[in-house]
Every structure is written in structure tokens, then in C-alpha cells.
Amino acid sequence: MGTATPHVRSLAALVAVGLLLGVAGCGSSPAPDEPAITIGSKGFTESNVLAATYAEALRRVGFRPTVRDVGSTAGAEAALRAGDIQLYPEYTGTYWVRRGNDPLALVGDSRASQAADVRREMAGDPVVYGFAIAPGSNNPVPACRRATGLRSLADLKGRDVSIAATAEAFTRPDAVPAVAAVYGFRVVGKAVTSTRDRYGPIAAGTVECVVAYETDPEIKDLDLVVLDDPRGILQRGVDYRPLGLASRDWWESLPGDVQARAGEAIANVTGKMTTAWLRAAGRRVTIGGEDPTDVALEAVNISVPGRVASGG
């Protein structure tokens, strides 16, 4: 072969420099096997913590996650359908009801049977793919100001009651309507709130009771009494246990090995989500002022051995 001309040598040098610059820039550019994922949060404390926990778990197995506040269950479902998010934290009971199922259809079922029913429902869902179900729950509970003297839902019979809750709680068949019908009380005062601010009216003393969730730190801090439910209305349906819901189209577009990594990572952190952990995480953020990501990093470190929070 002949000797290269100066022009060719210069061109080759430029190409080599370009390749070197490309290699040097790889540290700041995502690798092709690092899929991006946007995780939705419904905007309230526990949802923020769960979304952050999923994000950090997936970050450690090669994903590039971001978290986006979508504000509500309806917002999360719409964003998932539109492709604006690929995953969000949901609850088994909410998923069950929004699929058109009777929340009281699982009367007497064990937790394992309830979870199996939800998994079967998810298996036939063309829109979402469901990940592992947490061992803990965050079920709705009726809580009232101690000064009312109310201690049981049976105490409400024949009474007029003022309640703070989300708009959904006043219409869903597993919430206020079902309880009021069974226990025979009338809702005469409604404070319709967002999920994140449902304690405002009861803290201000403008209502007697609130539709709370069992892990809420406000129950203790506002000295509220969780009413006994002797007829088991709130416990007759499916539990409200956290699980991740992903876009099925997005999930099925991932290579098998990526699916395996993601599924294992989410299962690892989901296994830590006991009721006690959910309660403690909520308190740390709501009362302690911690960032949800810090709580999430701790969960990931415990659940993914050998990785540290500062590891990124």
C-alpha cells in the first residue's frame, strides 16, 4: 500500500480525536442499556416515599429514573396511558375498585386469597403490569376528635356526622356511603379535601371525623381516636397494600434480562414495606421533615446488599 497523503493523514487524525472525545464523554452520557423511566407519585407523603423507593431501587440496576407528581389516582392512570410515566405506586384495594370490582366481594377471604385475586386481575389487564405486593397495608380507618366521645362506629347510629375526606371517599362504595348505610348515620357536613390536606379541617375543629389511613402520623399527633368497626365493613374487602403498576406496553418492550433486574429490584424493596415501615417512613417525612429520597435510600441499602446511599 502507498504512503497516505498529508490530507488523508490529517483527516485520520481528526477522526481519531473525535473518537477519543466520544469515549471521554461516555462518563456523562447514558449507556444504551440504561433505559429511562419516569415514575409517577400521587403527591401525598406515602406515595412520594414509595415512588422514590422504586426510583432508587431501579437506579441501582441500570435505569435512569425521574419522579413526577401526577397528583391523584386518575392523574396517574391518565399519565400511564399517555406514556408520560411508566410506573407508579398504587394500592391493591384502589386497583381492585377502579377495575370495576365490588370492594366487598372478598368477604372473609384471607390476605393471601385477596392478593391472589388481585394478581389474577392484573394478569388479564391489557394496560398495566403489576409488580410485587407489599406485606404491609394502609387501609382506610375512621378517626374522630377525642372530645366527641366517639369510640366505635356503632356510636354513630342515628347521628348527624361531619366528615373530612377526599371527594372520592364520599362516592366510592367501599368508603363513606357503605359505612353510613351499615351503621345508620347521616353525613351532614362534608369537608372535601385533597389527600395531602385531609387533616386541615379536623385540626381546625370544623369537622368531627376524618377518613384517615392506618399509617398516618397525624392520628397520633392530633390525638384522634380510631373508631372500632364491630361489623367489619372496612375490613371486609381487599386490603390496601402497596404495589407498583407499570405500563404493560413499556414493560413488554424491555429485554428479558432488563425485566429480570427490574423485577428483582422492586421485589427486594417491596419486601421491606411492612405496615410499621410505612408508618415510620410517613412520620419521618411528615413530622421529621426528611426528604422522601433519604428514606428511600435507606430502604434500598437494606434491601440491595453491597450498595451504599452515596454510591449513586
Salt bridges, closest charged atoms under 4 A:
GLU56 OE2 - ARG59 NH2 3.13
GLU56 OE1 - ARG60 NH1 3.21
ASP69 OD2 - ARG196 NH2 3.66
GLU77 OE2 - ARG98 NE 2.74
GLU90 OE1 - LYS42 NZ 2.63
ASP117 OD1 - ARG120 NH2 2.18
GLU121 OE2 - ARG99 NE 3.10
ASP125 OD2 - ARG99 NH1 3.56
ASP160 OD1 - ARG186 NE 2.59
GLU168 OE2 - ARG98 NH1 3.34
GLU168 OE2 - ARG172 NH1 3.27
ASP174 OD2 - ARG172 NH2 2.87
GLU208 OE2 - ARG159 NH2 3.08
ASP216 OD2 - ARG198 NH2 2.42
ASP221 OD1 - ARG283 NH2 3.38
ASP223 OD1 - ARG146 NE 3.00
ASP239 OD2 - ARG111 NE 2.55
GLU252 OE2 - ARG248 NH1 3.57
ASP257 OD2 - ARG261 NH1 3.79
GLU290 OE1 - ARG284 NH2 2.97
GLU298 OE2 - ARG284 NH1 3.13
